Structure formats: C-alpha cells, structure tokens
Amino acid sequence: MNEPSPSLAAEGELIRVEDVEVAFDGFKALRGLSFTLMPAELRFLIGPNGAGKTTLLDVLCGKVKPTRGTVRYQGHIDLTRQQEHQIVQLGIGRKFQAPSIFSTLTVEENLLLSMRQRRGLLSSLTARTTSAQRSKMREHLELIGLAGKALHKAGSLSHGEKQWLEIGMLLIQEPELLLLDEPAAGMTDSETEKTGELLHKINDRQTVLVVVHDMEFVRRFAKTVTVMHEGSVLCEGTMDEIQADDKVAEVYLGRRGERDA
C-alpha cells in the first residue's frame, strides 16, 4: 500500500485513516474515508444506518481489511497488516454491541480472566492473585460502578451492568484506544446517564471512539462529533456546530429526527 503523505501527517496523531475503501459484494461501506483521532480524545461517531460507522471500527480493530487506503496507528504502525490479536496487543480494545461476558463466573472472576488473558481459563482462575492485581481489580470495580457486586454472578447483572462489566474487562488490559459500539443501547435512563459519566471517566485515562445513535446521549456527553454519511466523513465539530450545519440537517438530523433508528 502507498505510504501516507508526510505533508498530511500531523505530529502526535493516534489514528490516521486515509482514503480507505471497504466493499462488500459490490457495496461500498466506506468510500475514500479519511479520518484522524488525537490522543486523549473522546470522539462520537454518528450518522444514518449504513453510513459506515461500525465498519470503521471493524477496520481499526482488524476485523475487516480495506480494499484501498492506509490506516496508521501512533504515526507508523500499519494496522492493515496486523491481525486482530496483534492489534489488541498494540493497545486497541474493541467492544461490540452485545455484551460478551462469562455469565457463570463472578464479576471479579471476569476481570481476573481479562487481566490474565495469556493464561488458560483454569490456570487464570486458580492462580494466586498478587496484591497489585487485587488493587487493580478494586480500582476497576470502582470505576465501572460494580464494587458492591464483585462476588455476584455476571449472569445476574442487569443489561447495563453487563455492559459496564465488559467495558471493565477491556479497561483492565489498559488499552490506549477504546472502541465502543452503542455502549448505551437498551439501557434504562439511569443506566444511560451512568454510562455517559463512565465515558468521561475513561477519557481521563484513554482515548475513546464511540458509535452512538441516541442524539440526546450525544448532546449530553459528546466532546467532538464526527458525522458519517454514505461511507465517508460529512463533517466534524462540537455538537452545537454539527446541529448548525445545513448538510447534517439535510442528510441526518432533519431527515431522521431525534434518533437514528
């Protein structure tokens, strides 16, 4: 693949996606997409269904390989040449829409397994925990709001709590970039509020890229918003700037109403 133009590369960028195309059976999910993300950003991705938001996350985590274009991480790492497990090791964590947890294990055991991901399942659970590991688990339990349910079976948690647990399972691996797809989908109003607050707490430590459909959630918690449409970036800015943009009103906010169903 062609190297990105040095004149276009900004120093300190965490992610640079340049002229990326992804096609599925002739349908172009991404069309010449260019996108950048700086360290310590909390970026929301919005847009109509089929805009390419989830496909972008798929490209960043290695699930989907582009047919054209470049994807750089930390300025020099070509993510298109990395396998999914290698991208995880590089410091990119991905959470999909449906929570993926071990329902028969406790909340604490789920975090322990994630922290010891290079071990086998049995050895991870039976190995003695160190004081540093216990301290790390307590810290993350407090962060995700599940300290009081550390010994509860994960399957007994509410939908929102399961989502927070899976986020905690990613965070305890200390990724530099966290990719989240609809983290507040299906939650109660109270859980949605806590999820937005959690994103801001996480952003104190990590860069976060979030796909969101709920426009009220975006208004309350977004810092910077990228609007996608038909596989490319339509515009970017604060929520106030996005709402004032005529192009967004035409293709998304005005046409789709308050939510992108």
N, C-alpha and C positions, 0 to 999 in steps of 0.2 A: 504493500500500500504506500501511497505517497506520504511523505513526512509533512506535518503541518507547517505552514509558512512561518518562519521566525518573526516576521513583522506582525503576525496576528497573535502570537503567543504573549500573554501578559504574565509578568513575573508573579509567582505565588498562586496561580490558579490551581485549584484542586482537581477540577474536571474540565476538559475541553473536548466537546463533541463538534466535529467539523464536517459538513456536507455529507451527513450519514443518510443512507437509504436502506430500508428494510422492506422486502417484498414477500408476501405470502400468496402463492398461486396466482401471481399476476397483480395482486392488490398491493399497492404501496402504502404500508403502515407508517413509514417515515419517508419524507421526501426532501432530500437535501437539508436535513436538520442540522442547525448549528446552535450550540448551547454551551454556556460556561457556568461554572459554580466555583465560588471562592471559599476558602477555609472559614469555618465558624458561621456559615450562613444557615438560616432556616428558610428554605425555599418551598413554596407551594406550587404545584402544577395543577392547572385547571383547564377545562375545555370540554366540548361536547363528546359524547360517546364516539369512539372511533378516531379521536384526534391524535392518538399515538402516545398517550401519557404512559400507560403501562408498558408499552413496547420500549419506550426509552429506558425505563427501569430494567427491563429484561436485557437490553443491550449493556447497560452499565454493570450488571451482575454476571454477565456471560451466558445467560440462558439463551439468548438469541444473538447470532452473529450477523453484522450488517453486510450487505452485498457491495457497499461502497462507502468510502469515507474513513475518518480516523477518530479514535476515542483515546484521549490521553489522560492519565492519572498522575498527579504530582509532577506534571510537566514532561515526563519522559517515559512513563510506562504505557505501552500499547495494550489496552485492555482487550482488543480484538484478537490478540494472540494468546490470551490467557484462558484457561479452563475455569469453570465455576469455583472449584475448591481453591484454586490458586488466587482468584480474586478475593475470596474470603480471607485468605492468609495475608493478602496485601492490605487488608483493613477496610473492606467494604461489606457491610451486612445488609441483608435484604429480608424484609418481612412481607409476606403475601397477604391477601385479603383475609382468608380463613386462618384462624389461629392453629398452629401446629405445635402441640404440647403432648407430654406423656400423661394422659388422664389418670392412670392408676398410681402414679407417683405423687409425692407431696410437692408443694410449691418449692420448698427448699431443695429437694432432690432434682427437680427440673433445672434449677440454677446450677447445681453442682455438676450435673451432666454437661451442661453447656461450658462450664469453666474447664472441664477436663475432657474436652472433645476429642483429644488424640488417644484417649484410653478406650478400652472396650466398655460396654454397658455395665457388666457385672463388676469389673475392677474399679470403675468410676464410683460405684455406689458403696463398695466395701472398703476402699482405701481410706485411711485415716485422714481427716481434714487437718490442715495446719491452722494456726491462729490467724495467719494472714488471710487464708482462704475464708475462714469464718467471718472475719472482719469485712472482707469484700462482699460476702453474701448479705450480711446485715445491712451494709451500705446500700446495696442494690434493692433489697427488700423495702427499705425505707423510701428509696427513690420512686419505685413503682407503686407504692401505697399498699403493699401486701405483707408488711412486717407482722401484723396480727394474725395472718393466715399461713405462716411459714410451714406449719405441720399439717395443713389441710390438703386433702387430695385435690389435685389440679382439676379433675373432672367435676368437682363440686362447686367450682367457682362460677360466677356469673359470666355472661358473654364478655362484658367489658373487662373484668378481672383476668380472663383468659388472654385477652389481647395485651393487657399490661404485662402479664407474665411472659408472653413470648417476646415482647419488647425487652424485658429484663434479661431474657436468655441471650438476646443479641448483645445487649449493652455490656454484660459481664465479660464478653470476649473482647471488649474495648476496641471496637472498630473506629476508624477515623471518619467514615461516612456511613450514615444510616439511611437506607432506602425504605420508605413505608408506603404501602398501597392501601388507601382507605382505612386508616387505623381506627377511625371513629364510627365506621359503618355499623348499623344495627344496635347502637348503644342508646341507653336512656339519656335524657337531658343532663342528668347529674354526671353520668359516666363520660359524656361528651365533653363537658366542662373540665373534668379532671384530666382527660386526655390532652386537651389543648394546653393546660397548665404543665402537664408532663413533657410535652414537646419543647416548651420553653426551658424547662429544667435541663433536658437533654442537650439543648442547644448551647448551654453554658459549657458543655464538655466536648460535643461533637458537631460536625456538620450534618444537617438533616435535609433530605429531599422527600417531599410528601405529595402523593397524588390524592386530591380531595375533590368531591363532588358537592358537598354541602356548602353553599355560598355563605350562609350565616356563620359557619365554623371558620371559613376563610376570613370573613370580615373581622371576627373577634381575635383571631390568633395569628394571622399571616404577618410576616415582616416584608418579604418580597414575593411577588407573584409572577409566574410565567404562564401565559395563556397559549395553549397549543390549538391548532386548527388544521385539519387535513394533513397531518404528518409533519408540520413544521411550526416554528415559533411565530405567533401572531404579534405579540408584544409582551413587554415586561415592565414591572414597576411596583409601586405601592398599591394597595387596594383602592385608594382614592384615585390614583392615576389610571388604574385599569377600568374603574367604573366610568371614568370620564372619557374614555377612548371610544370614538364612534365605530371603529372596526369591531371592537369587542361587543358593543351593544348590538351590532348588526348580526354577527355570526354566533353569538353565545348568550350574553346576558339578556338582551332584548328578546331574542327568539325563544330561548329555553326557559325564561322566567327565573325564579329564585333558586331553583335547583336543577342540576343536570341529571335527569332521571336515568 
